[in-house]
Amino acid sequence: MKRTIATLIAGLFATAAFAQTPAPAPTTAPDSATPPAVAKAEASHEKQEAKAAKKHVKKAKHHKKAATKEAAKDAAADTTAQAATK
């Protein structure tokens, strides 16, 4: 009975130790099926998309700044209009 319990406990420890070891990293061989010209074209396309996204963000920031300036200008005009009517 003691031997059975000892074997079960040892098995639990072994299971816990095995579960904690990291899985081996998968080895990926370079994809030789893709011709270099296609890979170069894909990289170029990704660069163009990144540039377009960056340009879009800049444009959005510009519009946000312009809207803030416009709101400040309107607020200033409202306060001066109230002061002129008093």
Contacts in CASP RR format, 6 or more apart in sequence:
PFRMAT RR
TARGET T0000
AUTHOR 0000-0000-0000
METHOD contacts of the structure
MODEL  1
MKRTIATLIAGLFATAAFAQTPAPAPTTAPDSATPPAVAKAEASHEKQEA
KAAKKHVKKAKHHKKAATKEAAKDAAADTTAQAATK
END
